Amino acid sequence: MLEQLKKNWFVLVVAAILLIASGVYVVDQTKSVVKGKKVDGEQVVFSIAGHNFMAKDYQESLDSLLGDSALYQLFEKELLTNLSISEDEAVDAKLRAETYLNSVKQSQGSKGLSKLDSDLKALGYDGTDSLAQYFENITKYENLVKDYFMTNYDTLFKDYVEEKQPRLVKHILVSIADPDNLTEAETAKIERIEQALADGKAFEEVALSESDDTSSAKNGGSLGVVDADANLVESFLDTMLTLNAGEQSGWVDSDYGKHLIYVSETDFEKLLKDSDYFTELTELNATEVGNAIWEAASSLDIKFIDPEVENKIKSFLGIDKEEA
């Protein structure tokens, strides 16, 4: 039964949120199991093999299985649903939903669609019909956190940016067997890359077709957003930090071979568009993300019937109850 509770956490936690203020902890779906049954004046949730599972036990198990994270998850979903996005962002969310649904349908069939439907319902949505809303809420979350980061840039990130110089970096690698004795094939490849770039081919296009770093080549040579603390070979790191946005290095030698390095962006606000970097910053600044979310909630004048629910959400967000 406990495993079943885990699988159906959404139904249960909604019941807990809606009923916690009145002290009732029994969902409607369970009433039919032992309808109206009480033992020593206490409501029975269900019975198995003659054993009664009581309402108070139900609540204790619910808390241990779901905890404050599930409560917060529903709160965040309702908060984001009430925020606005631009018309273009809404259209993009709809297209992302359609693309994702088609991808699941083609790769996993009806079973995959059913699983997606269940997962969305577990998050508080109306199944696959609300997938566009789910993508809208992702955009809303990113927008509110990014806006908070930029509003508080001087306090949160200015010193870090000036010291560590984060930047979006791409490279093209030509593997070299012996740096002192290039083969004809290695020399020809270097010349072919130089000519392609000289002819105006985009760095990303050349990286895709020519770079020997296959993991980054498929992303146009991108290494993502890196900074002065990045785990990169010294020659590469030193050269990278001398480049401004839109600048490309000459060939840089390392134990891996020869690299061309291109810095495509250094502006912090634009770097936040990189999903991996944004995720990294949110993880490193979890308390500030909590402040951003609570600030957005406060602007909507959300009312809590039960102070305990409000305190649980604040605690999950890492917000001081007295200062919030």
N, C-alpha and C positions, 0 to 999 in steps of 0.2 A: 504493500500500500504506500509505503514511503516513496518508492520509486515512481509510483503513479502520481503522487503529489508533486514530485519534481517535474514530471513531464507536463503537468497541467498547472504550473505555478501561476500563470496569468489569471485564470479564473479564481484561484484561491487568494491571491494577493489583492485583487480588486475587492473581493468580499471583505478582506481584512481592513482595507482602507475605508470602505464605505460603512462598515459596521463597528469599527473600533471605538468610535465616540460613544455609542450606546452600550458597549460591553457585550454585544452579541457576536459570536464567532462561528456561525454555521451558515454555509452557503446553501442556496436554494436547492441545488442539485443533490445534496446529500440528504435532504429531508425525507425523500421518498424511500430511503433505505429502511429507516426505522421511524416512520412518520409519527410525531407526537410522543415518542417514547422518552420517559425520564426515569432516572434511578436516583433515589434519595433527593428528589427535587432538582436534579441536574440534567440538562439536555444531553442526550446521546447523539453523536454524529453518525456512527455506523457500528455494526456488530459483525464480527467474523468468528465462526466456530464457537458461538456463545460468549465471546469476549466483547464487552462494550467499550467503545472508544469515545471518551467524553469530550465535551466542548472545550474544557480547559486544556486537555491534552492535545486537542487539535490545534489550538492556538500556539502552544509551546512548540509543537513540531513545525508549524508554519513558520514561526520566527527562526527556528534553527535551520530550516531548509532554505528559506528565502533571504532572511535578514534584511538589513536596510537597503541593500543594493537593488532588490526588486522593487521596493517601495519608491526608491529614488528613480528607477527606470521609468515607472509610470508617470511620476511627477515631471520628469524631463520631457517625456513624449507630449504630455498635455501642454507644457510650457511652450515648446517649440511649435506645436500646432497653432498656437495663438499669436506667433510672431509673423511678420510679413517678409516677402522677398519680391524681387522685381519680376516683371512679366517674362523677361528673357530667362531668368533663373528657373521660373516655373516651367517654361517650355523645355528647358534643358533637363529638368527633373523628369518630365514626362517621357522624353526621348530616352533617357537613361533607363527608365523603368521598362519601356518597350523593348529596348535592346537586351536588357538583362533577362526579361521573360522569354524572349526568343532564344537566347543562349541556353537557358535552363531547359527549355522545351526540346531543343535540338540535341543537347548533350545527355539529358537525363530522362526525357519523356515525362509521362504523367506522374510517375513516382517522384521525380524531382520537383515538379510543380506542386504536388501535394505537400512535400516537405517544406518548400518555400512558404506555402500558405500557412502551414502550422507554425513555422518560425515567426512569421509576421504577426500572427495572432498571439503568440507568446510574448511578443514585444508590445502588445496593446493595440495593434492595428487590425483592420478588417480583412485580413488575408491578402491575397495577391491583388485584389481590386484596389488596395490602398498603397501599392508599391510606390507609385509616384509621390504620394504624401510622405512616405518614408524617405525618399531621396530629397524631397523638399526640406525635410527636417534636418537631414545631414547638412545641407547648404546653410540652413538657418543657424545651426550650431557653429559651423565654421565661421560664419559672418559675425556672430556675436562675440566669439572668442577673439577673432582677429581684430575687430573694432576695439575691444577692451585692451588688447596688447598694444595697439597703436596709440590709443588715448593715454596709456600709461607707459609709453615707450621710454621716456627719460628716466623713469624710476626703475623699470624692469630690465631694459635691454641696452640702453645707450652705452654703458661701460663695456659690456660684453662685446658688442658689435665693434667698438673702436679698438679693443684689445685683440680679439680673436679673428676679426675680419671674415665672417662667413661669406661664402660665395658659391654660386652654382657652377660646377666645373665639368667640362667634357674633355675627353682625350682620345687620341688615336695612337695605338701601339703597334710598332713593328718589332717582332721578336728577332733578336740577333744572337746567333750562336757564339760568335767570337767578335767582340767589339773592335778588335784590332785588325780583323781580316773579314770584311763583309763579303758575302757571296754575291755572285751576279744577280741572283734572284732577289736578295735583300736590297741591293742597290737599285734594282729596277723597280721594286715596290715603293721605295722611298721616293724615287723620281716620279712615279705614277701618281702618288698621293699629292706631291707638291704641284704637279701639273693640273690635277683636277681642281685643287683649291685656287690656283692661279686663274683657271678658266671660269671661276665663279661658282663652282659647285658648293652647296652648303656643307659646312663642317660635319653636321649630323649625317648627311647623306654619304659622305666619304667614309666616316667612321663605320657606318652600317655595312658598307661593302668591303672595306679594306682593313679595319682594325683587327689585330690578333688578340685583343682582349674581348673574347666573344660574349662575356656576360654583360659588358657595358655597351658593346657594339650594337646590340639589338635595341638599345635605348638611345641610339644616336651618339654613343660614346659617353653618355652621362654617368658621372659618379655621384650625382645628387649634390646636395648642399654640404660642403665641408668647410672646416675652419682651421685655424693654426694648430689645434690639438688633434687633427685628423691623423690616423695611423697610416701615413704615407711615407714612401722613401724620401730621404732628406732633400735630394736634388729636385724631386718633383714638387715637394711641399714649398721649398724656398722659391722656386720659379713661379709657382701658382700664386703666391702671396704678392708678387710684384706686379701682377697683371690687373688692369682695370676692366670693367664690364665692356665686352665687345672686343677685347684684345686676345691675340694668339701668340704663343711662344714660338721660338725656333725649336729645333730638335733637342730634347733633354735626355741624357743618358741615365739609365738605371740598370740594375741587375736583370731586369725583365726585357730590356732592349732600348729602343728609342721611342720617345713620346713627343707628340705635339699636344700642347695644352691650350684649351680655350675656356676663358671665363665668360659665361653668357650673362650673368647677373650678380650684382653686389647690393642692390637696394633691398633693405630688410623687409619692407612691406611686400615687395614682389616675391621675395624668397619664401614668404609664408604661403604662397600658392603651391609650393612643392609639398605634396601630401606627406611624404616621409618626414620632412623637416618640421612641418606643422605638428605632426603627431609627437615627434621627439620633444618639441618645446612644450606641448601641453602636458606631457608626462613629467618633465622637469619643473613645470610651474603649476602643479596640480591645485595648489591652494588658490592661485590667481584665477585659474579656470573656474574654480568654485565660486569665487567672488564675482566673476563675470556672469555666471549663470544666475546667481542670487540677485545681482543687480538687475538683470533682465526680468526676473520674476517680480521683484519689487516694483518695477515700472508698470506691471500689469495689475498691481494691487490685489494679489492673490490672498484669499482668506482661508485660514485653516480652522476647521471646526474643533479639532482636537490639538491642543498645544504639543502633545507628545509626538504627533506625526510631523509637525513643523520642526521640532527639535531633532528628530531622527534624520530628517533631510539635511538640516544644517550641519549636523554632526558628520554625515556622509560626505558633504561638500568641504568639510574642514573649516567651517565658518564659526567664529566665536559667537555664541548665542547672545551675549550681552552687547557686542559691538554691532551685530547685524541689524 
